[in-house]
Amino acid sequence: MEDVLRPIYQERASRRETLGILYLEKKKPVSPVTDNFDVILLVIVTEAQDPWYVKHYEFEDQSAALHVVEESLLQHWITTSTFRRAVEWVTDGATIFEKNDYLTALKKELKDFPEKQRSKKKVIEFAKLIRSYSESRDLFESKQYLDAFSRMVRCLHYLARLSIIEKGFHPEVTVWNQVKRMDPEIYKLYQELIESGESVAKRVELMVLALDHSINERAENNMEHFFSVMKEKEESWTFGELKIHPEVKDYALDLSAMMEYAVNKGFVSIDLQETKGAGIYHRKYCIAPGL
């Protein structure tokens, strides 16, 4: 099959901007990893007119998808897990072309999962967890039990991904298979929510209590990246300053929920500064003393 596709990727390999090309075949009849295509060709480039160009092919009753992706976008996908299949394409794909050992280094980096990358991925997932947990709890207290249940499933998914990252691995598309092996306690929580004979309301109530404990237990470790950003200056920060910080922008959408959590738990202090309006203050934030 690779021979048939060679004219397609050889033309790409000759281009100056191409850093590497990966080839991945479908391994089972239903294959979410390859979007059910028989072959995925991933071409990574330094720059392109379209940051993510996709083209589909068919040949000899087989199908192939060509993805040409800018390196910066691929790194964004890896960091934020917004396109998780891309990680598996890199880790499991066969290298058919690379420039200056680019793919060798990228595969090694994904395998080693250095602390700097891990720290950022942890806070991204933790911020999503906080947001989703807050929404689930609010729905539960409003007696919207089915919606609370749905949101709680999402909470456990974020917690599962977070657990995998804490152990030094990238979450896979089939994250619950990983969790079953690596963190049986979280897998058991998922089973209790999905399979318990209790009413939906009771199941959500029990998960609210269990997740509250789990979140509090791992909060400081998983917010380390955010705290390091706040420590970059001695002065307090406005929320707007933090939101547009280059290191924070990947979790800016969930920053408000995480900030309120950090304030409530005493990790972050509020610094009120006077405005021209009587009794109205600017609300700024700083790391709590001793953190």
Secondary structure, 3 states (H helix, E strand, C coil): CHHHHHHHHHHHHCCCCEEEEEEEECCCCCCHHHCCCCEEEEEEECCCCCCEEEEEEEECCEEEEEEEEEHHHHHHHHHHCCCCHHHHHHHHCEEEEECCCHHHHHHHHHHHCCHHHHHHHHHHHHHHHHHHHHHHHHHHHCCCHHHHHHHHHHHHHHHHHHHHHHCCCCCCCCHHHHHHHHCHHHHHHHHHHHHCCCCHHHHHHHHHHHHHHHHHHHHHHHCHHHHHHHCCCCCCEEHHHHHCCCCCHHHHHHHHHHHHHHHHCCCEEEEEEECCCCCCEEEEEEECCCC
